[in-house]
Amino acid sequence: MSRFVDLFMGMLGAAPKKPEKVSEKVQQIMFLKYEDKDRYIKEKLHARDHHIVSHKWRNRRWAVLIATNLLFVFSFWLDIQILEGALTASRFVGFHLIDLNSALQVMLAHKHVIVNLFIGTFTVFLLWVLLGGRSFCSWICPYHLLAEWTEELHLKLVDKKIVTDHQFHRGTRTVFWILFAVLAVVTGYTVFETLSPTGILSRALIYGPGLALAWVFLLLLFEIFWSRRAWCRYVCPIGLTYGAVGAISPLQISYNVEQCFHEGDCRKVCLVPHVLDVTVKGRAGEESLGLGPDCTRCGLCVDVCPTGALRFEVKGLSKLL
Amino acid sequence: MSDSKAKPATSIEKAQKARRKFLQSVGLTAGVVGLSLLGYIPVVDARPPRLRPPGALNEQDFLSSCIKCGQCVQVCPVQAIKLADIGDGFGLGVPYIDARAQACDFSCDAVQCILACPTGSLTYEKPDFLNIRDGAPLAAAPILKAKEKDAEPTLNLKERIGVARLARPESCLAIQGRGFKGQARGANFTGELRYMAVDRWKPVPVREHPYDLELCDLCVRECPVKDAIELRPVKGADGVERMTPTVLEPCVGCGVCEMICPAEPAAIVIDPQAVWKA
């Protein structure tokens, strides 16, 4: 339970904690791992040599993200009417689906909830409780995909020492979440929606581009030249809302300390590296651990891990199978 | 005191770094929130209000309750509804109608946009706690001319979205006693209208439906609502009676008169969000 609380606090901005107690099993694993240093290094190099670099999960995710957004687009353009609306609110073959953060902003600003709004919000709530809230970010959000592409550019520039990554405090996102909630209540306007690149991009895809795209473009420039993935990491309240919703999700990426060589490749590709703090030598208290609510289940770490220490898991089901 | 002593000593450099990070985070927060509040400017600006789709709540409530999904856009058979761009500030992504380009002609009969709205921004029945402005409610359910002979000829609409007004009587063809021949808005106009004589369910481009009128009465002829506007002999300043388009109480503000008016700019326009003044 306390790990659950620690992970949740970690999502809000707290620094990752070292485990209070390391289980005997893990102590044994760590002892065996480092007992013979030469063997350990040999095993590590062997694993690296035989690592077939794959983009399996990334490709699957991009396919789902693009397909979902295209389904929105074609439902309107070709009038196939399967998924009508935009990411903020839609109807899937007639059934209401409403984005949780947009719904929250509307409820706070308007202070009134009609039945359809409730139904749509509840459906989506259940969906993301099951699928892991922040999966929305990496598997659905169109801004995530654009930011992922421009991130490559940022990393290249960092590599050439042309730019440096300016990191902000991760708690900033929590402050934003509270501020946008307060602004909605006080002003009576859905202030965040005016800035949300998720909504802007989704509408631009479906209803045609507008000047609002300039704002999205500025955000991307900021991320390329100043701070890596700044919007998703430090600002976007959608991510925090979904993170909280998916906190008890059975779908997660699990870390298995036995296979891990503690090299940190996973932390380098991760949008939210603090969730992978557990992969640092000595930070895992249990043999197998979920990465917690802030993990977007994007699978980049699963792809990059040479030993399979990180993998997708459905809690309970994996044991059953 | 013993607590602070127990903490590991942090180097000055590390402390400075943390301080810088904190200040930058504060800067980021202030910057983004500041930018978001720029959305206020167009909202409080004195610019003319937008014509909202039928069934829209009062402007402030409309902006707060709209989830910016565009489902109303998708169901409109004449694509009258558009979503506002960032120039509208907090109104970004909120639907509006540019009546001169494409008015709402109620060719859906059921006010589909209201049906599609997931948040009640567009509504048939306003919840009790929301304010109803004087002159906004319609005295009776509007009768659609298109289905006047149906068992249920009325439109499920309680409040008007605006009121038509003869803004430029000097350019009105009827007042000048002139007729009209040809395409109402020219060959390049893309707006559509339902003509019952052509097809009940499929609106056609206005340019494909030329007119030949002795006296121009397009605004009256094409008004979708019964008894909302008529040509009446009205005495001008010179004491001469002329046939003049006169807006009546059943006007819902749909904007068809503004769209169809052949004068450029239109002689008759909608005052968006205006109420009926007897």
Chai-1 contact restraints between the chains, C-beta under 6 A:
chainA,res_idxA,chainB,res_idxB,connection_type,confidence,min_distance_angstrom,max_distance_angstrom,comment,restraint_id
A,F76,B,Q74,contact,1.0,0.0,6.0,A-B,restraint_1
A,E84,B,Q71,contact,1.0,0.0,6.0,A-B,restraint_2
A,E84,B,Q74,contact,1.0,0.0,6.0,A-B,restraint_3
A,G85,B,C69,contact,1.0,0.0,6.0,A-B,restraint_4
A,G85,B,Q71,contact,1.0,0.0,6.0,A-B,restraint_5
A,A86,B,C69,contact,1.0,0.0,6.0,A-B,restraint_6
A,A86,B,G70,contact,1.0,0.0,6.0,A-B,restraint_7
A,T88,B,I67,contact,1.0,0.0,6.0,A-B,restraint_8
A,T88,B,K68,contact,1.0,0.0,6.0,A-B,restraint_9
A,T88,B,C69,contact,1.0,0.0,6.0,A-B,restraint_10
A,A89,B,I67,contact,1.0,0.0,6.0,A-B,restraint_11
A,A89,B,C69,contact,1.0,0.0,6.0,A-B,restraint_12
A,A89,B,P118,contact,1.0,0.0,6.0,A-B,restraint_13
A,H96,B,P118,contact,1.0,0.0,6.0,A-B,restraint_14
A,S102,B,I67,contact,1.0,0.0,6.0,A-B,restraint_15
A,V106,B,S65,contact,1.0,0.0,6.0,A-B,restraint_16
A,V106,B,I67,contact,1.0,0.0,6.0,A-B,restraint_17
A,V106,B,T119,contact,1.0,0.0,6.0,A-B,restraint_18
A,A109,B,S64,contact,1.0,0.0,6.0,A-B,restraint_19
A,H110,B,S64,contact,1.0,0.0,6.0,A-B,restraint_20
A,H110,B,S65,contact,1.0,0.0,6.0,A-B,restraint_21
A,I114,B,G120,contact,1.0,0.0,6.0,A-B,restraint_22
A,N116,B,P118,contact,1.0,0.0,6.0,A-B,restraint_23
A,L117,B,P118,contact,1.0,0.0,6.0,A-B,restraint_24
A,L117,B,T119,contact,1.0,0.0,6.0,A-B,restraint_25
A,G120,B,P118,contact,1.0,0.0,6.0,A-B,restraint_26
A,F168,B,Q24,contact,1.0,0.0,6.0,A-B,restraint_27
A,F168,B,S25,contact,1.0,0.0,6.0,A-B,restraint_28
A,F168,B,L28,contact,1.0,0.0,6.0,A-B,restraint_29
A,H169,B,K21,contact,1.0,0.0,6.0,A-B,restraint_30
A,H169,B,S25,contact,1.0,0.0,6.0,A-B,restraint_31
A,T172,B,S25,contact,1.0,0.0,6.0,A-B,restraint_32
A,T172,B,T29,contact,1.0,0.0,6.0,A-B,restraint_33
A,V175,B,T29,contact,1.0,0.0,6.0,A-B,restraint_34
A,L179,B,V33,contact,1.0,0.0,6.0,A-B,restraint_35
A,G188,B,S64,contact,1.0,0.0,6.0,A-B,restraint_36
A,Y189,B,L63,contact,1.0,0.0,6.0,A-B,restraint_37
A,Y189,B,S64,contact,1.0,0.0,6.0,A-B,restraint_38
A,Y189,B,F90,contact,1.0,0.0,6.0,A-B,restraint_39
A,V191,B,S36,contact,1.0,0.0,6.0,A-B,restraint_40
A,E193,B,K68,contact,1.0,0.0,6.0,A-B,restraint_41
A,T194,B,S36,contact,1.0,0.0,6.0,A-B,restraint_42
A,T194,B,G39,contact,1.0,0.0,6.0,A-B,restraint_43
A,T194,B,F90,contact,1.0,0.0,6.0,A-B,restraint_44
A,T194,B,L92,contact,1.0,0.0,6.0,A-B,restraint_45
A,L195,B,S36,contact,1.0,0.0,6.0,A-B,restraint_46
A,G199,B,K68,contact,1.0,0.0,6.0,A-B,restraint_47
A,R203,B,G93,contact,1.0,0.0,6.0,A-B,restraint_48
A,Y207,B,G70,contact,1.0,0.0,6.0,A-B,restraint_49
A,Y207,B,L83,contact,1.0,0.0,6.0,A-B,restraint_50
A,G210,B,D85,contact,1.0,0.0,6.0,A-B,restraint_51
A,L211,B,D85,contact,1.0,0.0,6.0,A-B,restraint_52
A,L211,B,I86,contact,1.0,0.0,6.0,A-B,restraint_53
A,A212,B,D85,contact,1.0,0.0,6.0,A-B,restraint_54
A,A212,B,I86,contact,1.0,0.0,6.0,A-B,restraint_55
A,V235,B,V32,contact,1.0,0.0,6.0,A-B,restraint_56
